[in-house]
Amino acid sequence: MIYILAIIAIIMVVGLIYTFKRGKAFSASNSEFDEEIHENIQRHPILLNPVFLTYIIAITVILVYIIYLAFS
């Protein structure tokens, strides 16, 4: 069971890295159709992004569960 959770955590970390790289590549390209981004999101682009929040929360939950299983 712990191996499955570890594999899932690894896949999520790889997905997070891939998402960061794609986000940088997308932001590097200039688009004429972009609208103005809200000021709060400009100040905290990662903290207010629901995709990144999902990754962070899921990885945290999985790591806490793995640590719980390791010590029980």
C-alpha positions in Angstrom: 0.0 0.0 0.0 2.8 2.4 0.9 4.5 1.7 -2.4 1.4 2.6 -4.3 1.1 5.9 -2.4 4.8 6.6 -3.1 4.3 6.0 -6.8 1.3 8.3 -6.8 3.3 11.0 -5.0 6.1 10.7 -7.5 3.6 11.0 -10.4 2.1 14.1 -8.8 5.5 15.7 -8.3 6.4 15.0 -12.0 3.1 16.5 -13.0 3.7 19.6 -10.9 7.1 20.1 -12.5 5.6 19.6 -16.0 2.9 22.1 -15.1 5.4 24.7 -14.0 7.4 24.3 -17.2 4.3 24.5 -19.4 3.2 27.6 -17.5 6.5 29.3 -18.0 6.6 28.4 -21.7 3.0 29.7 -22.1 3.7 33.0 -20.3 6.8 33.5 -22.4 4.7 33.6 -25.5 2.9 36.9 -26.1 -0.7 36.7 -26.9 -2.8 39.6 -28.3 -6.0 38.2 -26.8 -5.0 38.2 -23.1 -7.0 40.3 -20.8 -5.9 42.2 -17.7 -5.1 39.9 -14.8 -6.5 40.8 -11.4 -4.1 42.6 -9.1 -4.2 40.0 -6.4 -3.3 37.2 -8.8 -0.4 39.3 -10.2 1.0 39.5 -6.7 0.5 35.8 -5.9 0.3 33.9 -9.2 1.0 30.5 -7.5 -1.0 30.8 -4.3 -4.2 31.8 -6.1 -4.0 29.2 -8.9 -6.3 26.3 -8.1 -4.2 23.8 -10.1 -1.2 24.5 -7.9 -3.2 24.5 -4.8 -4.6 21.1 -5.7 -1.1 19.7 -6.3 0.2 21.2 -3.0 -2.7 19.9 -0.9 -2.7 16.4 -2.5 1.0 16.0 -2.1 0.8 17.1 1.5 -2.0 14.7 2.3 -0.2 11.8 0.7 3.1 12.6 2.5 1.3 12.9 5.9 -0.4 9.5 5.3 2.9 7.9 4.3 4.6 9.2 7.4 1.6 8.0 9.5 1.8 4.5 8.1 5.6 4.5 8.6 5.3 5.2 12.3 2.2 3.1 13.1 
